[in-house]
Amino acid sequence: MPDNITSPRRSPFARLLDKATRILAMRDHSEHELRRKLATPSAFAAKFAKEDEPEIAQEDIDKVIAWCYEHRWLDDVQFASRFIASRSRKGYGPQRIRQELKQKGIDRAIGESAMMACDIDWQPLACELAERKFGTPLPTEWQAKAKVQRFLLYRGFFMEDIQEIWRNFAD
């Protein structure tokens, strides 16, 4: 085969769209996460990258993001509500979930509206998690009680919800 014939390459937009499809097929992503993943080449692709490979243009990433929004593959509001439901099932509280949403690039207003719409009662969730971790009845001596409180604070629950556990426990 002659050297002057080169194989046709797909456009950068098509390659980025394929990458976005593979990324979004795994799980939901926020726009911020998807932009970051599209902008950075994978470690596997970096091994085979050629020297003459052009940089990924921001315009192509913007077009892919717009295409994903247009086809409803990307939706930060839906992502936030699903993320909140998922993390609450795993035993995380509202403060930790808010922090993780912020890290994933979700706007504060979207995160707050999703938290209000989620309809999760955090106090029984905190009580259930504490009982699962420390057993029933929950400890009442100061040192063991402080250990339970630290655990629940680390998981992202508010101190009011944690203190309510022992108020209800005393009844």
C-alpha positions as CSV (number, residue, x, y, z in Angstrom):
1,M,0.0,0.0,0.0
2,P,1.4,3.4,-0.9
3,D,2.7,5.6,1.9
4,N,0.9,8.8,0.6
5,I,-2.6,7.3,1.2
6,T,-3.7,8.0,4.8
7,S,-6.8,6.6,6.5
8,P,-9.5,9.1,6.9
9,R,-9.8,10.4,10.5
10,R,-13.0,11.2,12.2
11,S,-13.7,14.8,13.2
12,P,-12.7,15.9,16.7
13,F,-16.4,16.5,17.4
14,A,-17.3,12.8,16.5
15,R,-14.5,11.5,18.7
16,L,-15.6,13.6,21.6
17,L,-19.2,12.6,21.1
18,D,-18.2,9.0,21.2
19,K,-16.2,9.6,24.4
20,A,-19.2,11.4,26.0
21,T,-21.4,8.5,25.0
22,R,-19.1,6.0,26.7
23,I,-18.8,8.3,29.8
24,L,-22.6,8.9,30.2
25,A,-23.4,5.2,29.6
26,M,-21.7,4.3,32.8
27,R,-23.5,6.7,35.1
28,D,-25.0,10.2,35.2
29,H,-22.5,13.1,35.3
30,S,-22.7,16.8,36.0
31,E,-21.8,19.2,33.2
32,H,-18.6,20.1,35.1
33,E,-17.5,16.5,35.4
34,L,-18.2,15.7,31.8
35,R,-16.3,18.8,30.6
36,R,-13.3,17.8,32.8
37,K,-13.4,14.2,31.5
38,L,-13.7,15.3,27.8
39,A,-10.8,17.8,28.2
40,T,-8.4,15.2,29.6
41,P,-7.2,12.3,27.5
42,S,-7.5,8.9,29.1
43,A,-4.3,7.2,30.2
44,F,-5.0,4.5,27.7
45,A,-5.3,7.0,24.8
46,A,-2.2,8.8,26.0
47,K,-0.1,5.7,25.4
48,F,-1.1,5.7,21.7
49,A,-1.2,9.4,21.1
50,K,0.7,10.7,18.1
51,E,3.0,13.7,18.2
52,D,0.9,15.5,15.6
53,E,-2.4,15.0,17.5
54,P,-4.2,18.4,17.8
55,E,-5.3,19.7,21.1
56,I,-8.9,19.3,22.1
57,A,-10.7,22.5,21.2
58,Q,-13.0,24.2,23.7
59,E,-15.5,24.8,20.9
60,D,-15.7,21.1,20.2
61,I,-16.3,20.4,23.9
62,D,-19.0,23.1,24.0
63,K,-20.7,21.6,20.9
64,V,-20.7,18.1,22.6
65,I,-22.1,19.5,25.8
66,A,-24.8,21.4,23.9
67,W,-25.6,18.2,21.9
68,C,-25.9,16.2,25.2
69,Y,-28.3,18.8,26.7
70,E,-30.3,18.9,23.5
71,H,-30.8,15.1,23.5
72,R,-31.4,15.2,27.3
73,W,-28.4,13.0,28.1
74,L,-27.1,15.7,30.5
75,D,-29.2,17.4,33.1
76,D,-27.7,18.9,36.3
77,V,-31.1,19.1,38.1
78,Q,-31.8,15.4,37.4
79,F,-28.2,14.5,38.3
80,A,-28.5,16.3,41.6
81,S,-31.7,14.6,42.6
82,R,-30.4,11.2,41.7
83,F,-27.1,11.8,43.5
84,I,-28.9,12.9,46.6
85,A,-31.0,9.8,46.6
86,S,-28.0,7.6,46.0
87,R,-25.8,9.1,48.7
88,S,-28.6,9.2,51.3
89,R,-29.2,5.4,50.7
90,K,-25.5,4.9,51.4
91,G,-25.9,6.6,54.8
92,Y,-24.6,10.1,54.1
93,G,-26.2,13.2,55.5
94,P,-27.2,16.5,54.0
95,Q,-24.0,18.5,54.7
96,R,-21.7,15.8,53.2
97,I,-24.0,15.5,50.1
98,R,-24.0,19.3,49.6
99,Q,-20.2,19.4,49.8
100,E,-20.0,16.5,47.2
101,L,-22.5,18.3,44.9
102,K,-20.3,21.4,45.1
103,Q,-17.2,19.3,44.2
104,K,-19.1,18.0,41.2
105,G,-19.7,21.5,40.0
106,I,-23.5,21.7,40.7
107,D,-24.7,25.2,41.3
108,R,-25.7,26.0,44.8
109,A,-29.3,26.9,43.9
110,I,-29.8,23.7,42.0
111,G,-28.4,21.7,44.9
112,E,-30.6,23.4,47.4
113,S,-33.7,23.0,45.3
114,A,-32.9,19.3,44.9
115,M,-32.3,18.9,48.6
116,M,-35.7,20.5,49.3
117,A,-37.4,18.3,46.7
118,C,-35.8,15.1,47.9
119,D,-38.2,14.7,50.8
120,I,-35.8,12.7,53.0
121,D,-36.2,12.8,56.8
122,W,-32.6,13.0,57.9
123,Q,-33.1,12.3,61.7
124,P,-34.5,8.7,61.3
125,L,-31.8,8.1,58.8
126,A,-29.1,9.2,61.2
127,C,-30.6,7.1,64.0
128,E,-30.8,4.0,61.7
129,L,-27.2,4.5,60.7
130,A,-26.0,4.9,64.3
131,E,-27.9,1.7,65.4
132,R,-26.5,-0.2,62.5
133,K,-22.9,0.8,63.4
134,F,-23.1,0.8,67.2
135,G,-26.0,-1.5,68.0
136,T,-29.1,-1.0,70.0
137,P,-29.4,0.5,72.5
138,L,-27.2,3.4,71.6
139,P,-24.6,4.2,74.2
140,T,-25.4,6.8,76.9
141,E,-22.1,7.2,78.6
142,W,-20.3,10.4,77.5
143,Q,-17.2,8.9,75.7
144,A,-19.2,6.3,73.7
145,K,-21.9,8.9,72.9
146,A,-19.2,11.3,71.6
147,K,-17.9,8.6,69.3
148,V,-21.3,8.1,67.8
149,Q,-21.7,11.9,67.4
150,R,-18.3,12.2,65.7
151,F,-19.2,9.3,63.3
152,L,-22.5,10.9,62.3
153,L,-20.9,14.4,61.9
154,Y,-18.3,12.8,59.6
155,R,-21.1,11.3,57.6
156,G,-22.6,14.8,57.1
157,F,-25.5,14.9,59.5
158,F,-26.5,18.1,61.4
159,M,-25.8,18.2,65.2
160,E,-29.6,18.9,65.7
161,D,-30.5,15.6,64.1
162,I,-27.8,13.8,66.1
163,Q,-28.9,15.3,69.4
164,E,-32.6,14.4,68.5
165,I,-31.6,10.7,68.5
166,W,-30.9,10.8,72.3
167,R,-33.9,13.0,73.0
168,N,-36.2,10.4,71.4
169,F,-34.1,7.6,72.9
170,A,-34.8,8.9,76.4
171,D,-38.6,8.8,75.9
